[in-house]
Amino acid sequence: MRARLLSALLPFVIACAAAAAPLPVPPLTTAPPRPPPPPPPSITLAQAGIVADWVDPTADACQDFYSYACRGFEKTAVIPPDRSAWGPIYEVEQKNEEFLRETLEKAAASPGDDPVLKKIGDFYAACMDEAGVDKAGATPVAPLLALAASVKDVPSLASAVTRLHAAGVFPLFDVSSQQDFQDATKVIASIDQAGLGLPDRDYYLKDDGNLKDVREFYAGHVGRMLALGGTRAGEIKGAVDDVLRIETKIAKLQQDKVARRDPHKIYHRVDRAGLPGLLKSFPWDAYFQELGVPAIQAVTVNEPAYYTGLEALLREERPAAWRHYLAWQVLHARASILSKKLVDEAFALRQKLSGQKEIEPRWKRCVHGVDHSLGELLAQPYVEARFGGDSKARAKAVVEQIVSAMRSDLEALPWMDDATRKAALAKLDKVRHDKIGYPDKWRTYDFEVTRAAYAANVAASIRFELHRDLDKIGKPVDRTEWMMTPPTVNAYYEPTLNEFVLPAGQLQPPFFSRDFYAPVNLGETGGSTVGHELTHGFDDEGSQFDGDGNLREWWSKETRAHFDEATRCVQEQYGQYEAVPGVKLNGELTSGENIADIGGVKLGLAALQAWEAAHPEERRTVPGVSDEQLYFVAYAQSWCMKETPQALELHAHSDPHSPARWRVNGPVVDVPGFAEAFACKPGTPMNPGRVCAVW
């Protein structure tokens, strides 16, 4: 039935279809093309935050990037006579000093009812009373010199050293609080090597570079200082011989700086009961009683053999020799707050070591004195004036960008196994990085300050700080404490706290500004500071501490082997660089800082690339310059530096940081993005082919 019906209707359907007019079909058209997005606004190098005059366009960035970014600075910079180096760091320091001077002079003249201003003003006024300080001569240290003169045998020597330590003068060894490397929730006592007048043991034991010349000058300096302190003329030569002989013997006992980079080598829990077995001549009960901490039980020493060596030395040297040594230690420790003759002679040694032409003017030394003794009082007006608005929020954003970049880096590292990667990410998650600018709660300073006696103020501040520090022992760790004052132009990472701290002083132009273009802030602060300090948590020293701050191995053997191999590569690379002709860097001493520099540059670049993808609306254009080029130039300019040859050599002998040139050229060699940004051909000095990078 259905088939017949369809057959009957089919001719009708066909006829109707043929007769119907076709439906109109509109012509196909394309939507008008969208206009291209407007180009990013154009800005100048200066508007971006780059110092254009420091860049030398005639230099080849692929041959010597430091010269490309900083030669203009080197040509025009003049090292002030009261410094041994000059660069952006010191420019910021000088601006800070000038601001703090103005603050202190106003506080000294008219503090009103403000107790903070009164205390810092009185301290500064006492320091600035140069005539009063000069009139006092060496009198303020007469009681300490009397202690030195009281030595007649080993027991009286131990007693004199004990009382000097209580006054903050540390011959032979020193004592402080320390988080327990094995349990970072606890604070224990740390006893460590001390007692040398030159910067490092190598100055006594080696003849490299100018070390022998410095040692000869030092002998004359010790003699002049002892004479100013009251040693009779006929005793000077013998006294100098005594001091240099004892200090050389102490230097031979001490660990060198490379060994001291290994936390396992400077941590030995011997506790109170173990001390007499190391240094039995010391009355340890009386010692801790004198320091005001009689109940101390938990104690670590840097190296047990050092103290057994001291025990032999105490009995080996004559009492007269110890009297001379202790008198020198007192004068060396306190000279800067005494009469002009002693101040000038103390500066003479610093001048020999650093090449600094003139001593700092009195007002600068007094600003530093207040910052050292009452730092978190002095910081309050500084923070209010120099770190307001949204500066903290913007700095925090940079920190978060670098932390995010490090997380991505850890997730992608090919040489790290999954178990170690998981632990590394857990450590990163525990890094405290919210200490930015200034503390939430200001420290109080419970000691009396008078306008009448500068040396007494300093002595009171030293005793206060010693007691404040030792009082931490046996108590819970104070995670709110800052180890730098807010005006300080620096930053730090502390492995036992697993925290990164960024003071307001570091967050000033030319290192950071709310008005700088993002690639510049990421280069100046993100890579050179935040990324650098964050990487310290994973350098050859920091990597030995876990996320809770405990010293333990949290790496697999295979991953640690890869890490050690990469570290050796960095050490070999930097060991070829010269600080001054004939004096090469110590690749082992500087390896932690070099690893942090390389890692910081790499993290900052990764953060820049993530920022570019996430914030296209904030992009800007500097004609002829890419964002990546801006980033690298900004990083380099943060290290532009001019130093005296003496300062460079001192740097090489004793500083774990590489000189400025190698803090620039070293890392960019190891970050592949640099060669791409500047089109450096393989085989050029800045793209040699071998990459040494740990992170």
C-alpha positions as CSV (number, residue, x, y, z in Angstrom):
1,M,0.0,0.0,0.0
2,R,2.8,2.4,1.0
3,A,4.7,1.6,-2.2
4,R,1.8,2.2,-4.4
5,L,1.0,5.6,-2.7
6,L,4.6,6.8,-3.2
7,S,4.5,5.7,-6.9
8,A,1.3,7.7,-7.5
9,L,2.7,10.8,-5.9
10,L,6.1,10.8,-7.4
11,P,5.2,12.5,-10.8
12,F,3.4,15.3,-8.8
13,V,6.4,15.9,-6.6
14,I,8.8,16.0,-9.5
15,A,6.6,18.5,-11.4
16,C,6.3,20.8,-8.4
17,A,10.0,20.7,-7.8
18,A,10.7,21.7,-11.4
19,A,8.2,24.6,-11.3
20,A,9.5,26.1,-8.0
21,A,11.9,29.2,-8.3
22,P,15.3,28.6,-6.8
23,L,15.9,30.1,-3.3
24,P,18.2,33.1,-3.3
25,V,21.7,32.4,-1.8
26,P,23.6,35.4,-0.6
27,P,27.1,35.6,-1.9
28,L,29.8,34.3,0.4
29,T,31.8,37.2,2.1
30,T,34.7,37.3,4.6
31,A,34.6,39.4,7.7
32,P,36.7,42.5,7.5
33,P,40.2,41.8,8.9
34,R,40.8,42.8,12.5
35,P,43.2,45.6,12.7
36,P,46.6,44.5,14.1
37,P,47.1,45.2,17.8
38,P,48.8,48.6,18.3
39,P,52.5,48.2,18.8
40,P,53.6,48.5,22.4
41,P,54.3,52.0,23.5
42,S,57.9,53.1,22.8
43,I,60.2,54.1,25.7
44,T,63.8,55.1,26.0
45,L,66.5,53.1,27.7
46,A,66.4,55.6,30.6
47,Q,62.7,55.2,30.9
48,A,63.1,51.5,31.1
49,G,65.6,51.8,33.9
50,I,68.9,51.3,32.0
51,V,71.7,53.8,32.3
52,A,72.4,54.4,28.6
53,D,75.7,56.2,29.2
54,W,77.2,53.1,30.8
55,V,76.6,51.0,27.7
56,D,79.5,51.0,25.2
57,P,77.9,50.2,21.8
58,T,81.4,49.9,20.3
59,A,82.2,47.0,22.5
60,D,81.3,43.5,21.3
61,A,78.8,41.9,23.7
62,C,79.9,38.5,22.6
63,Q,83.5,39.1,23.4
64,D,83.2,40.8,26.8
65,F,79.7,41.5,28.0
66,Y,80.8,43.3,31.1
67,S,82.6,45.9,29.0
68,Y,79.6,46.3,26.7
69,A,77.3,47.0,29.6
70,C,79.7,48.8,32.0
71,R,82.6,50.4,30.1
72,G,80.9,53.8,30.0
73,F,80.7,53.5,33.8
74,E,84.3,52.5,34.1
75,K,85.4,55.4,32.0
76,T,83.6,58.1,34.0
77,A,83.4,56.7,37.5
78,V,85.8,58.0,40.1
79,I,86.4,56.1,43.3
80,P,85.8,58.5,46.2
81,P,88.9,58.9,48.4
82,D,87.1,57.4,51.3
83,R,86.3,54.1,49.5
84,S,88.2,51.4,47.8
85,A,85.5,50.7,45.2
86,W,82.6,52.4,43.5
87,G,79.5,51.2,41.8
88,P,75.7,51.2,42.0
89,I,75.8,49.4,45.4
90,Y,77.9,52.2,46.8
91,E,75.8,54.9,45.2
92,V,72.7,53.6,47.0
93,E,74.7,53.3,50.2
94,Q,75.8,56.9,49.9
95,K,72.3,58.1,49.3
96,N,71.2,56.1,52.4
97,E,74.1,57.5,54.4
98,E,73.1,61.1,53.5
99,F,69.5,60.5,54.4
100,L,70.4,58.9,57.7
101,R,72.8,61.7,58.5
102,E,70.1,64.2,58.0
103,T,67.8,62.2,60.2
104,L,70.4,61.8,62.9
105,E,71.4,65.5,62.9
106,K,67.8,66.5,63.3
107,A,67.3,63.9,66.1
108,A,70.5,65.1,67.9
109,A,69.4,68.8,67.6
110,S,65.7,68.4,68.5
111,P,64.3,65.0,69.3
112,G,61.1,66.3,70.9
113,D,59.3,63.8,72.9
114,D,60.1,60.9,70.6
115,P,62.1,58.2,72.5
116,V,63.4,56.7,69.3
117,L,64.8,60.0,68.0
118,K,66.2,60.8,71.4
119,K,68.1,57.5,71.7
120,I,69.6,57.6,68.2
121,G,70.2,61.4,68.4
122,D,72.2,61.0,71.7
123,F,74.2,58.1,70.3
124,Y,75.1,60.1,67.2
125,A,75.9,63.3,69.1
126,A,78.3,61.4,71.4
127,C,80.0,59.9,68.4
128,M,80.3,63.3,66.7
129,D,82.0,64.8,69.8
130,E,85.4,64.1,68.3
131,A,87.2,66.4,70.7
132,G,85.8,64.5,73.7
133,V,86.6,61.2,72.2
134,D,90.2,62.3,71.4
135,K,90.7,63.7,74.8
136,A,89.8,60.3,76.3
137,G,92.5,58.6,74.3
138,A,92.8,54.9,75.2
139,T,91.3,55.5,78.7
140,P,88.0,53.7,77.7
141,V,89.9,50.4,77.2
142,A,92.2,50.8,80.2
143,P,90.2,48.1,82.2
144,L,90.5,45.7,79.3
145,L,94.3,46.4,78.9
146,A,94.6,45.8,82.6
147,L,93.1,42.3,82.1
148,A,95.7,41.6,79.5
149,A,98.4,42.8,81.8
150,S,97.1,40.5,84.6
151,V,98.3,37.3,82.9
152,K,101.0,35.5,84.9
153,D,100.2,31.9,84.2
154,V,97.7,29.7,82.4
155,P,94.9,30.0,84.9
156,S,95.1,33.8,84.9
157,L,95.3,33.7,81.1
158,A,92.1,31.8,80.9
159,S,90.5,34.2,83.4
160,A,91.6,37.2,81.3
161,V,90.2,35.7,78.1
162,T,86.9,34.9,79.8
163,R,86.4,38.4,81.0
164,L,87.5,39.8,77.6
165,H,84.9,37.6,75.9
166,A,82.2,39.0,78.3
167,A,83.2,42.5,77.1
168,G,82.9,41.4,73.4
169,V,86.6,41.1,72.6
170,F,87.3,37.6,71.3
171,P,90.9,36.3,71.4
172,L,91.5,32.6,70.6
173,F,87.8,31.8,70.0
174,D,84.3,33.3,70.1
175,V,80.9,32.2,71.3
176,S,77.4,32.8,69.9
177,S,74.0,31.2,69.5
178,Q,73.3,28.9,66.6
179,Q,70.5,26.8,65.4
180,D,71.3,23.2,65.9
181,F,72.2,21.8,62.4
182,Q,70.7,18.5,63.4
183,D,67.5,19.9,64.9
184,A,66.7,23.4,63.5
185,T,64.0,23.9,66.1
186,K,66.6,24.2,68.8
187,V,69.2,27.0,69.6
188,I,72.5,25.9,71.0
189,A,75.9,27.5,71.8
190,S,78.5,27.7,69.1
191,I,82.2,28.1,69.9
192,D,84.3,29.0,66.8
193,Q,87.8,29.9,65.9
194,A,88.9,33.5,66.2
195,G,91.8,35.7,67.3
196,L,93.6,36.9,64.1
197,G,94.3,40.5,63.2
198,L,94.6,39.9,59.5
199,P,91.6,39.0,57.3
200,D,92.4,35.3,56.8
201,R,94.9,32.6,57.8
202,D,96.4,32.7,54.3
203,Y,97.9,36.1,55.1
204,Y,100.2,34.4,57.7
205,L,101.0,31.2,55.8
206,K,101.3,32.1,52.1
207,D,103.3,34.5,49.9
208,D,100.9,34.7,46.9
209,G,100.4,38.2,45.4
210,N,101.0,40.9,48.0
211,L,100.5,38.7,51.1
212,K,104.2,38.9,52.2
213,D,104.2,42.7,51.7
214,V,101.0,43.0,53.8
215,R,102.5,40.8,56.5
216,E,105.6,43.1,56.8
217,F,103.4,46.2,57.0
218,Y,101.3,44.5,59.6
219,A,104.3,44.0,61.9
220,G,105.0,47.7,61.9
221,H,101.3,48.4,62.4
222,V,101.0,46.2,65.5
223,G,104.0,47.9,67.0
224,R,102.6,51.4,66.4
225,M,99.3,50.4,67.9
226,L,100.9,48.8,71.0
227,A,102.9,52.0,71.5
228,L,99.7,54.1,71.3
229,G,98.2,51.7,73.9
230,G,100.9,52.3,76.4
231,T,103.5,49.6,75.7
232,R,107.0,50.9,76.6
233,A,109.3,51.6,73.7
234,G,111.9,49.1,74.8
235,E,109.3,46.3,74.7
236,I,107.8,47.0,71.3
237,K,110.0,44.8,69.1
238,G,109.7,41.8,71.4
239,A,105.9,42.4,71.7
240,V,105.5,42.5,67.9
241,D,107.4,39.3,67.6
242,D,105.2,37.7,70.3
243,V,102.0,38.8,68.5
244,L,103.0,37.6,65.1
245,R,104.3,34.3,66.4
246,I,101.2,33.5,68.4
247,E,98.8,34.6,65.5
248,T,100.8,32.5,63.0
249,K,100.5,29.5,65.3
250,I,96.7,30.1,65.7
251,A,96.4,30.5,61.9
252,K,98.1,27.1,61.4
253,L,95.5,25.5,63.7
254,Q,92.5,27.1,62.0
255,Q,90.3,25.8,59.2
256,D,90.7,27.5,55.8
257,K,87.7,29.2,54.1
258,V,87.1,26.4,51.7
259,A,86.8,23.8,54.5
260,R,84.4,26.2,56.4
261,R,82.0,26.1,53.4
262,D,81.2,22.5,54.3
263,P,78.7,22.5,57.2
264,H,79.7,19.0,58.3
265,K,83.3,20.3,59.0
266,I,82.2,23.2,61.2
267,Y,79.6,21.3,63.3
268,H,80.7,19.0,66.1
269,R,78.4,18.5,69.0
270,V,80.6,18.1,72.1
271,D,78.2,19.7,74.6
272,R,79.2,21.2,77.9
273,A,80.6,17.9,79.2
274,G,83.0,17.6,76.2
275,L,84.6,21.0,76.5
276,P,87.2,20.1,79.2
277,G,88.4,17.3,77.1
278,L,89.3,19.7,74.3
279,L,90.5,22.8,76.3
280,K,91.0,21.7,79.8
281,S,92.8,24.8,81.0
282,F,89.5,26.8,80.7
283,P,87.3,26.9,83.8
284,W,84.1,26.4,81.7
285,D,81.7,26.8,84.6
286,A,83.2,30.1,85.4
287,Y,83.3,31.0,81.7
288,F,79.6,30.5,81.1
289,Q,78.8,32.2,84.5
290,E,80.8,35.3,83.4
291,L,78.9,35.4,80.1
292,G,75.6,35.3,81.9
293,V,74.5,31.9,80.6
294,P,75.5,29.4,83.4
295,A,72.9,26.8,82.4
296,I,74.2,26.2,78.8
297,Q,74.6,22.4,78.0
298,A,74.2,22.0,74.3
299,V,77.4,23.1,72.6
300,T,79.0,22.7,69.1
301,V,82.6,23.6,68.1
302,N,83.9,24.2,64.6
303,E,86.7,21.6,64.9
304,P,87.8,19.7,68.0
305,A,91.4,19.6,66.9
306,Y,91.6,23.4,67.0
307,Y,90.9,23.5,70.7
308,T,93.3,20.7,71.6
309,G,95.9,22.7,69.6
310,L,95.0,25.8,71.6
311,E,95.5,23.8,74.8
312,A,99.0,23.0,73.8
313,L,99.6,26.6,72.7
314,L,98.5,28.1,76.0
315,R,101.3,26.2,77.8
316,E,103.8,26.7,75.1
317,E,104.0,30.5,75.1
318,R,105.3,32.6,77.9
319,P,102.9,34.7,80.0
320,A,104.6,37.9,78.8
321,A,103.9,36.9,75.2
322,W,100.2,36.4,76.0
323,R,100.1,39.8,77.7
324,H,101.3,41.4,74.4
325,Y,98.9,39.3,72.3
326,L,95.8,40.2,74.5
327,A,96.7,43.9,74.6
328,W,96.9,43.9,70.8
329,Q,93.6,42.1,70.5
330,V,91.9,44.8,72.7
331,L,93.4,47.7,70.7
332,H,92.6,46.0,67.4
333,A,89.0,45.4,68.4
334,R,88.3,48.8,69.9
335,A,90.6,51.3,68.0
336,S,87.8,52.7,65.8
337,I,86.1,54.3,68.9
338,L,89.2,55.7,70.5
339,S,91.4,58.7,69.9
340,K,92.3,60.0,66.5
341,K,95.8,58.6,66.6
342,L,94.4,55.1,67.2
343,V,91.7,55.6,64.6
344,D,94.2,56.7,62.0
345,E,96.6,53.9,62.7
346,A,93.7,51.3,62.4
347,F,92.8,52.9,59.1
348,A,96.4,52.5,57.9
349,L,96.1,48.8,57.9
350,R,92.7,48.9,56.1
351,Q,94.3,51.3,53.6
352,K,97.2,48.8,53.0
353,L,94.7,46.0,52.5
354,S,92.2,47.8,50.3
355,G,93.9,50.8,48.6
356,Q,91.4,53.2,50.1
357,K,93.0,56.7,50.0
358,E,91.3,58.4,52.9
359,I,89.3,57.5,56.0
360,E,85.6,58.1,55.9
361,P,84.5,61.5,57.3
362,R,83.5,61.4,60.9
363,W,79.7,61.7,60.2
364,K,79.8,58.6,58.0
365,R,81.5,56.6,60.7
366,C,78.9,57.8,63.2
367,V,76.0,56.9,60.9
368,H,77.4,53.4,60.6
369,G,77.9,53.3,64.4
370,V,74.3,54.1,65.0
371,D,73.1,51.6,62.3
372,H,75.3,48.9,63.9
373,S,74.2,49.5,67.5
374,L,70.6,50.8,67.1
375,G,69.8,49.6,63.6
376,E,66.1,49.0,64.0
377,L,65.5,52.3,65.7
378,L,67.3,54.2,62.9
379,A,65.5,52.2,60.3
380,Q,62.0,53.4,61.3
381,P,62.3,56.9,59.8
382,Y,64.2,55.5,56.8
383,V,61.4,53.0,55.9
384,E,58.8,55.7,56.3
385,A,60.5,58.0,53.8
386,R,62.1,55.5,51.4
387,F,59.9,52.5,51.2
388,G,56.3,53.6,51.2
389,G,53.4,53.2,48.9
390,D,53.1,49.9,47.0
391,S,56.9,49.3,47.0
392,K,56.5,46.2,49.2
393,A,53.7,44.7,47.0
394,R,55.7,45.3,43.8
395,A,58.8,43.7,45.3
396,K,56.8,40.8,46.5
397,A,55.4,40.3,43.0
398,V,59.0,40.0,41.7
399,V,59.9,37.5,44.4
400,E,56.8,35.4,43.5
401,Q,57.8,35.4,39.9
402,I,61.3,34.1,40.7
403,V,59.9,31.4,43.0
404,S,57.5,30.3,40.3
405,A,60.4,30.1,37.8
406,M,62.4,28.0,40.2
407,R,59.5,25.6,40.6
408,S,59.3,25.2,36.9
409,D,63.1,24.6,36.7
410,L,63.0,21.9,39.4
411,E,60.1,20.2,37.7
412,A,62.0,20.0,34.4
413,L,65.6,19.2,35.5
414,P,66.7,16.1,33.5
415,W,69.5,15.1,36.0
416,M,67.3,14.9,39.1
417,D,65.5,11.7,39.9
418,D,61.8,11.8,41.0
419,A,62.3,11.2,44.7
420,T,64.9,14.0,45.0
421,R,62.8,16.3,42.8
422,K,59.8,15.8,45.2
423,A,62.0,16.7,48.2
424,A,63.4,19.7,46.4
425,L,60.0,21.0,45.5
426,A,58.9,20.4,49.1
427,K,61.9,22.5,50.3
428,L,61.0,25.3,47.8
429,D,57.5,25.3,49.1
430,K,58.8,25.8,52.6
431,V,61.1,28.7,51.7
432,R,60.0,31.7,53.7
433,H,60.1,34.7,51.3
434,D,57.8,37.3,52.9
435,K,60.5,39.2,54.8
436,I,60.6,42.1,52.4
437,G,61.6,45.7,53.3
438,Y,61.4,45.8,57.1
439,P,60.3,43.6,60.1
440,D,56.7,43.5,61.2
441,K,57.9,44.2,64.8
442,W,60.8,46.5,65.7
443,R,63.5,45.4,68.0
444,T,64.0,47.2,71.3
445,Y,67.4,48.2,72.8
446,D,67.4,48.0,76.5
447,F,70.7,49.8,77.3
448,E,71.4,53.4,78.4
449,V,72.8,55.9,75.9
450,T,74.5,59.1,77.0
451,R,75.8,62.1,75.1
452,A,78.8,62.3,77.3
453,A,80.8,59.2,76.4
454,Y,80.8,57.5,72.9
455,A,83.0,54.6,73.9
456,A,80.7,53.8,76.9
457,N,77.7,53.7,74.5
458,V,79.5,51.3,72.2
459,A,80.6,49.1,75.1
460,A,77.0,49.0,76.4
461,S,75.7,48.1,72.9
462,I,78.2,45.3,72.5
463,R,77.3,43.8,75.9
464,F,73.6,44.2,75.1
465,E,74.0,42.4,71.8
466,L,76.1,39.6,73.3
467,H,73.5,39.0,76.0
468,R,70.6,39.2,73.5
469,D,72.3,36.6,71.3
470,L,73.3,34.2,74.0
471,D,69.9,34.5,75.7
472,K,68.4,32.7,72.7
473,I,70.2,29.4,73.6
474,G,67.7,26.8,74.9
475,K,64.7,28.8,73.7
476,P,62.5,28.3,70.6
477,V,63.8,29.8,67.4
478,D,62.7,33.3,66.8
479,R,61.6,33.3,63.1
480,T,60.7,37.0,63.2
481,E,64.3,38.1,63.7
482,W,66.2,40.0,60.9
483,M,70.0,39.6,60.5
484,M,70.3,42.8,58.5
485,T,68.9,46.3,59.2
486,P,66.4,47.6,56.7
487,P,68.7,50.3,55.2
488,T,71.3,47.7,54.3
489,V,72.0,47.4,50.6
490,N,72.1,43.6,50.5
491,A,70.0,40.5,51.0
492,Y,70.6,37.1,52.4
493,Y,69.4,33.4,52.5
494,E,69.8,31.5,55.8
495,P,69.8,27.7,55.3
496,T,68.9,26.8,58.9
497,L,65.8,28.9,58.7
498,N,65.2,28.2,54.9
499,E,64.3,31.8,54.5
500,F,65.2,34.6,52.1
501,V,65.3,38.2,53.4
502,L,65.2,41.4,51.2
503,P,65.8,44.7,53.1
504,A,64.4,48.0,51.9
505,G,67.9,49.3,51.2
506,Q,68.3,46.9,48.4
507,L,65.0,47.9,46.9
508,Q,66.1,51.3,45.7
509,P,67.0,52.7,42.3
510,P,69.0,51.7,40.3
511,F,68.3,48.1,41.6
512,F,64.5,48.4,41.8
513,S,61.8,51.0,41.2
514,R,58.0,50.8,40.8
515,D,58.6,52.9,37.6
516,F,61.1,50.5,35.9
517,Y,60.1,48.3,33.0
518,A,59.6,44.8,34.2
519,P,62.6,43.2,32.3
520,V,64.8,45.7,34.1
521,N,63.4,45.0,37.6
522,L,63.7,41.3,36.8
523,G,67.4,41.8,35.8
524,E,68.5,44.2,38.5
525,T,66.5,42.6,41.4
526,G,64.9,39.4,40.2
527,G,68.1,37.7,38.8
528,S,70.9,39.4,40.6
529,T,69.3,39.4,44.1
530,V,66.1,37.3,44.5
531,G,67.1,34.5,42.2
532,H,70.7,34.5,43.5
533,E,69.6,34.2,47.2
534,L,66.9,31.6,46.4
535,T,69.5,29.5,44.6
536,H,71.6,29.6,47.8
537,G,69.1,27.2,49.2
538,F,70.3,24.7,46.6
539,D,74.0,25.5,46.2
540,D,76.8,23.3,47.3
541,E,76.3,24.4,50.9
542,G,72.6,25.1,51.1
543,S,71.7,21.9,49.3
544,Q,72.9,20.0,52.4
545,F,70.0,21.4,54.5
546,D,66.4,20.2,54.1
547,G,63.3,22.3,54.0
548,D,63.1,22.5,57.8
549,G,66.7,23.7,58.0
550,N,68.2,20.4,59.2
551,L,71.6,19.2,58.0
552,R,70.8,15.9,56.4
553,E,71.2,14.1,53.1
554,W,67.9,14.3,51.2
555,W,69.3,13.5,47.8
556,S,69.7,10.2,46.1
557,K,73.3,9.1,45.5
558,E,72.9,9.3,41.7
559,T,71.4,12.8,41.8
560,R,74.1,14.0,44.3
561,A,76.8,12.7,41.9
562,H,75.3,14.7,39.0
563,F,75.2,17.8,41.3
564,D,78.8,17.4,42.4
565,E,79.9,17.0,38.8
566,A,78.1,20.2,37.8
567,T,79.6,22.0,40.8
568,R,83.2,20.9,39.8
569,C,82.5,22.3,36.3
570,V,81.7,25.7,37.9
571,Q,84.7,25.6,40.1
572,E,87.0,24.8,37.2
573,Q,85.4,27.6,35.1
574,Y,85.9,30.3,37.7
575,G,89.3,29.0,38.7
576,Q,90.6,30.2,35.4
577,Y,89.5,33.8,35.9
578,E,92.0,36.4,37.3
579,A,91.2,39.0,39.9
580,V,94.4,40.9,39.1
581,P,97.3,39.7,36.9
582,G,98.8,36.6,38.4
583,V,96.1,36.1,41.1
584,K,93.3,33.8,40.0
585,L,90.0,33.2,41.8
586,N,89.6,30.3,44.1
587,G,87.0,28.3,42.4
588,E,86.2,26.2,45.5
589,L,85.9,29.2,47.8
590,T,83.6,31.1,45.4
591,S,81.6,28.1,44.1
592,G,78.5,28.7,46.2
593,E,78.2,32.4,45.1
594,N,79.0,31.5,41.5
595,I,76.3,28.7,41.5
596,A,73.9,31.3,42.9
597,D,74.8,33.9,40.3
598,I,74.3,31.5,37.4
599,G,71.1,30.1,38.9
600,G,69.8,33.7,39.6
601,V,70.4,34.8,36.0
602,K,68.7,31.7,34.7
603,L,65.7,32.1,37.0
604,G,65.3,35.8,36.2
605,L,65.3,35.0,32.5
606,A,62.7,32.3,32.9
607,A,60.5,34.7,35.0
608,L,60.8,37.3,32.2
609,Q,59.6,34.9,29.5
610,A,56.7,33.9,31.7
611,W,55.9,37.6,32.3
612,E,56.0,38.3,28.6
613,A,53.4,35.6,27.9
614,A,51.1,36.5,30.8
615,H,51.2,40.3,30.4
616,P,51.2,41.4,26.8
617,E,49.3,44.6,27.7
618,E,52.2,45.7,29.8
619,R,54.9,45.2,27.1
620,R,56.9,48.2,26.0
621,T,59.4,48.7,23.2
622,V,62.9,50.2,23.4
623,P,63.7,50.7,19.7
624,G,66.3,48.2,18.5
625,V,66.5,46.4,21.9
626,S,64.6,43.2,22.9
627,D,63.2,42.6,26.3
628,E,65.8,39.8,26.8
629,Q,68.7,42.2,25.9
630,L,67.3,44.7,28.4
631,Y,67.2,42.0,31.0
632,F,70.8,41.0,30.6
633,V,72.1,44.6,30.4
634,A,70.1,45.4,33.6
635,Y,71.7,42.4,35.3
636,A,75.2,43.4,34.2
637,Q,74.7,47.1,35.3
638,S,73.8,46.0,38.8
639,W,77.4,44.8,39.1
640,C,79.2,47.7,37.3
641,M,82.2,48.4,39.6
642,K,85.5,50.2,39.8
643,E,87.9,48.8,42.4
644,T,91.5,49.5,43.5
645,P,94.0,46.8,42.6
646,Q,94.5,46.2,46.3
647,A,90.8,45.7,46.9
648,L,90.6,43.2,44.0
649,E,93.4,41.2,45.4
650,L,91.9,41.2,48.9
651,H,88.7,40.1,47.3
652,A,90.5,37.1,45.7
653,H,92.2,36.0,48.9
654,S,89.3,36.2,51.3
655,D,85.9,36.9,49.6
656,P,83.6,34.0,48.6
657,H,82.1,36.3,46.0
658,S,83.8,36.7,42.6
659,P,84.8,40.2,41.5
660,A,82.2,42.2,39.5
661,R,83.5,41.4,36.0
662,W,83.2,37.7,36.7
663,R,79.8,38.0,38.3
664,V,78.7,39.2,34.9
665,N,80.7,37.4,32.3
666,G,80.8,34.1,34.3
667,P,77.0,33.6,34.5
668,V,76.1,34.7,31.0
669,V,78.5,32.1,29.5
670,D,76.4,29.5,31.3
671,V,72.9,30.8,30.4
672,P,72.1,29.8,26.8
673,G,69.5,32.5,26.4
674,F,72.3,35.1,26.4
675,A,73.9,33.8,23.2
676,E,70.5,33.8,21.5
677,A,69.6,37.3,22.7
678,F,72.9,38.8,21.4
679,A,73.4,36.4,18.4
680,C,76.8,35.2,19.8
681,K,78.3,32.7,17.4
682,P,79.6,29.4,18.9
683,G,83.3,29.8,19.9
684,T,83.1,33.4,20.9
685,P,84.2,34.1,24.5
686,M,80.6,34.6,25.7
687,N,79.4,31.5,23.9
688,P,82.4,29.1,24.3
689,G,80.3,25.9,24.0
690,R,80.9,24.4,27.4
691,V,78.0,25.3,29.8
692,C,78.6,24.9,33.6
693,A,75.2,25.2,35.3
694,V,74.0,23.5,38.4
695,W,70.5,24.9,38.3
